[in-house]
Amino acid sequence: MRPLTFTLVLLALPWAAFAQSNEVVYPPFGTETGPEIDSDQLVIYSTLDIGAAEPIVLSFQALFPSVEVTYHDLNSIDLYVRALEESDVQNRTADILLSSAMDLQIKFANDGYAHRYQPANFGELPDWANWRNEAFGFTFEPAVIVYNRNLIAEDEIPHTRFDLAQLITSDQDRFFDAIATYNPERSGLGYLFATHDSRVSDVIWDLASAMGSSGVKLYSSTSAMLDHVQSGRFAIGYNLLGSYAITRARDSENLGIILPEDYTLVMSRIAIIPRAAENIVWAERFVDFILSFEGQTVLANEAGLFSIHPRVSGGTTEQQLRAQIPNSLIPINVGPGLMVDLDQARRSRFLRRWENALIGQGEVGSSK
């Protein structure tokens, strides 16, 4: 096992009160035992958990042993704000941004902050994964419902959002303080999922009301919610990242996973090379790698993410997911339509309605 350097970074910026990141430094290959070699640098800001990111980083370094990779694990909103402010103030930021907050990534690129690049061998990948040669989708990950098998009987497993709302309201004492979901105000991915839920069906407002009546707990990370569902602290987690949940469930008999039958949202992590990146060449090589057959194989078989490459087999892939639930998948498209809900007035209205639903006020279930 190669030695890693772990530090907790608290940013010296106006929003530093909540902008913390886990930083991992991956030294160049061979420097521990072999002769010294010239080292190149690659800095990554990412929302991908370090445990999932590590096989990707190490596989990239196996191809390019001289590269030192500094990896920052950030909340999606913090990642966006940090990259934006560093670009504006310092004209220097991370070399790669990898984020699950698709809308914030597209906005970052649309506002002129992204470096334009034509990835090598992109022809094998679906057209939807490339927006203007500035933003690149590289995964295909479902939003799922997760439950504790010891707390939810097989005959009461909710297969739709309506089922879930009915289950929660049928026994509020039992489910009080036992439900978790994303906080759309603090999590970019949570906001993305919640707004797209509202676009697909008004049932989300009935579900929000049911969760609110049961004292739902709001989080900014799937991993934290998985910890609590797995331990039995919570019975159910709604709209969790399926890639993390499936990986965790392989090693836990307690965790059950539901791909909702009414519809299953699917998001794609997006990679961007900022124009203010210091190491553009290494950033381009990293994008090439995560979109290549080799890189996508690592994603599917080692990182637990859903590959979009058509030739990748084994592990978790887009083809596998489409075959499992062919009629209920609703992919969130990579493109400018993602920015609609980022309008400040629209965002404020949505969050106000979400909060009112949770506390039992307003017209739950009504159209916008």
N, C-alpha and C positions, 0 to 999 in steps of 0.2 A: 504494500500500500504506500503510495507516494505521500510524503508529508504535505499538509495543507496549512495555511495560515488563516485563522478565523479572527475577525474583529467585528465589533458592532460600531457602525458609523452613525453619528448624529450630525446632520448637516447644519452648517452655520448659515442658514438662510431664513427669511421671514417665516416660512412655514415649517421650520425645523421641529416644532413641538410635536408633530406627529410623523415626520418623515424620517424614519429609521430604516436602515438596510442591513442585511447580513452580507458581509463582504468575504469572499473566498479568493485567495491568490493561488493559482496553479502555476508553479514554476516550470521553466522549460524542461523538457525531457532530458535526462542524462546528466543534469548538473549536480545530482547528489553523489554520483559515483564516478563519472567520467571527467574528461578535461573540460575546462571552461569553454563555452562557445558564445558567440554574439547572440544577444537576446533581442527579440522583437516583442512589441507590446500590443495587446488587444484588450480593451475595456468594454464590458458588456453590462448594460442595465437591463434587468429582466424581471418579469413577474413569475417566471417558472421556478418552482421550488428547487433548491440546490440539489436535493437527492435525485430529481429527475434530470436536471441539467448536467450533472457531473459526467455521465457516460457520453454525452454529446461533446462536451468540452475535451474530455480525454481522447476521444476518437479523432477530433480535429487536431489535437496536439500530436497524435501518432503520425499524422500526415505531415505536420509542420513542427518538428521537435524544438525549433528555436524560439517558439512563441510563448511568452508568458501571458497568461490570461487572468485578468482581474474581473471577478464576477460579482455583481451587486444584485441581491435579491430584494426587490422593492414592491410595495403596494402599487397598483396600476396608476392611481391618481398621483402619487408621489413621483413615480417614474416620469410621467408626462410633465409635471410642473418642474421637476429638477432639470430635465433635458431642455425644456423651453427656456428657463431662466439662465442656465449655463450658456446656451447658444446666444442669447441676447446680451448677457453681461460680459462673458469671457470669450465669446466666439470659440468655445472649446467645450466639448462634452464627450459622452461615451462614443465608442466607435460603432456600436450596435445597440439598437433598442429592440427587445423582444417582449411583446405585451399581448395579454389576452383582452385588453380593452380596445377592441377593434376601432370603435368610433374615435377614441382619442388618438390612435395611431394615424388614422386617415386625416384627421384634422391637422396633426403635426405636419404631415406631408403636404396637404392642401394649402397650408399657410406658408409654404416655401422653405421649410426647414430640412427637407429630405434630399439626399444625394441621389441623382438618377443613375441607374446602372442596369445593364442587360445581363442577367445571370447566365452563366454557361449552361448549356444543355437544358434550357427551360422547356424545350419543345415537348418533352414527355409529360409535363405536368398540366393540369387543367387550366384553361385560360382565366378562370375566375380568380386564380391565386396571384395574379400579377396586376397591380393597378399602377399604370403610367411608368412602369419601371422604377417606382419609388417605394412601394409598399408590397410586401410579399407574404401571402398566407402560406403557412407551412405545416399546419395540422388541421384536423377535422374532428372536434371534440364535442360530445353531447352534454347537455345539461340534464342531470338526473335527479331522481328522488332517492334518498338513502334512508334505510331504516334499520333498527336494531332487531334482529330475529328473535331475541328473547323477550321483546316488549310488544311486538306486533305479530299476531297469529297469522298463519298462512291464509285463512279464509277471510281476513279483513285487510289484506294488502291493497292499498289504493293504486289503481292502474291509470287513473286520470286525475286531473286537478279537481274536478267535481267530486270524485270519490274521496280525495284527500280532505277537501273542505267538509264533506259530510262526516268523515271519520272523526275529525277534530271536534266538530260541534256536537257530535253524538255523545261525547263523554268529556266535557270540558275539565272536570276535576282530574281525570286521568291524564289529560294531555297538557294541563297547565304547567308552564315552565319546562316543557319537554319538546319544543319545536325550535328549529334553528333555520335561518336563511341568511342570504347576503344583505348587507346594509347598502342600499343603492346610493346613499349620500356619501359614504366613505369609500366605496369600492367601485372603480370604473367598470369592472366586469359585472358586478351586481346591478349597476344601473343599466348596462347593456341588456342583460337578461330580463330585467323587470320591464323596461320600455318595450322590448320585443314581445314579451308576454301580452302586454296591453294592446299591441297591434294585432295579435292573432285572435284573442278572445277576451271578452269582458269577464269571463269566469275568474280571471286573476284577481279582480276586485273582491269577489265573494271569498276567494281563498285568503286574500290579505286580511279581510275582516275576521275570518275564522282564526287565522294565526294570531292576529292582534288580540282577540278575545281570550286566547290561550297564553298570553304573555310571551309571544315569540321573542327569541334572543337573536340579535343581529350581529353579523360578523363580517370581516373583510377578507377572510381566507377560507378556502375549502378545507385545507389541512386541519385547521383548528376545529371546524365543525365535525369533520370525520373523527377526530380524537374523541370528541364528546359523545357522538352517536355510538362509536365502537365501545366506549366504556359503559354505556347505559345512562349517562347523564342526560342525554336527549334520546327520544324515541325515533324522531324523524328529522331529516335535513332536506330542505327543498332547494332546487336549482343549484346543486353542487356540481363541480366539474367531474364528468364521467371518467376522464382519464385517470385522475387521482383516485377516485372511488374504486374503480375496477382494480387498479394496482393494489390498493389497500385490502380489498375484499379477498384477493387471492391468498392472503396470509391470515385472514380472520373469519372464523365461522359466524361471528356475531353480525356481520354486515350484509344486508341485502340491498340490491340495486334495482331500481325500476326505471325503464325507459318509457315515459308516459305514452299511453296509446292515443290520447287525444291529439297530441303533437309533441315532438321532441326538438327543442331548439339545438342548433349546432353552431358553435363558434370556431373560428380559426385564429390561432395566434399569428400575429403579424410581425415581420422583421423589417426594420428600417435602418438605413445607414444615414445618420445625420450629416448635413452639409458641414457642420462644425466638428466632425470627427477628426481626430489627429492622425489616425492610422487607417486611411481610406483603403489602401491596398489589402491589408489584412482583413478589414471588414468585408470587402468584396469576396475574398476567398472564403470567409466564414459563411456568407450567404450562399455562395456556390455549394458549399459542403452540406448545409442543412436542406438544400433543395435537391441534392444529388441522390441517386439510387443508394449509394453507400450511407449517406447521412440519414436519409429517410428510413433505411433499414435499422439504424441505431435508434431512431425515434420510436419505431414500432416494437422492437424486440428488447431494447434495454431501458429506454426512458419511460415506457408505458404510455406514450402519446399515440394519437391516431395519425398514421402516415397518409399522405395524399398521393404518393407515387404509385402508378398503376401496376408496376412490376414487383412491388414489395409484397412478400408473403410472410405468414406467421405473425405473431404479435397482434397488434391492433392496427387496423387499416380502415380507410374510408370505405373501401369495397365491402369489407366485412360488416361494417355498420349498416350500410345501405341494404345489404342482403338480409340482415336481421330484422329491420323494421322499414321496409321499402316504402310504405305508404304514409308514415307519420313524421318523417324527418322534415324539418324546416331550417335549412342552412341560412345563417345570417350573411348576406352578400358582402363581399369586399368591394367598397366603392363609396362614392360621395353621399349616397343615401344614408349612410351611417351618421352623418353629421347633423341630420335634422333635429334629433332630440338633444343636441348639445347647445342649441339656441338658449340663451340665458333665461328668457321669459318662459319658454317651453319647459326647460328643466325645472324651474321653480314651481310651475303649475303641477308638473308630474309629481314632484317630491311632496308638495302640499297635499295632493290627492292621496298619495301613498300613506302619508302620516295620518290623514283623516280616516282612511280605511282601517288602519291598525288600531286607532283609538275609538272606532265606532261612530265616526261623524261623516257627514256628506252622503252623496248618493252612490252607494256601493253598487257596482254592476252596471251603472249607466254609461252611456257613450260620452266621449270627450266633447 
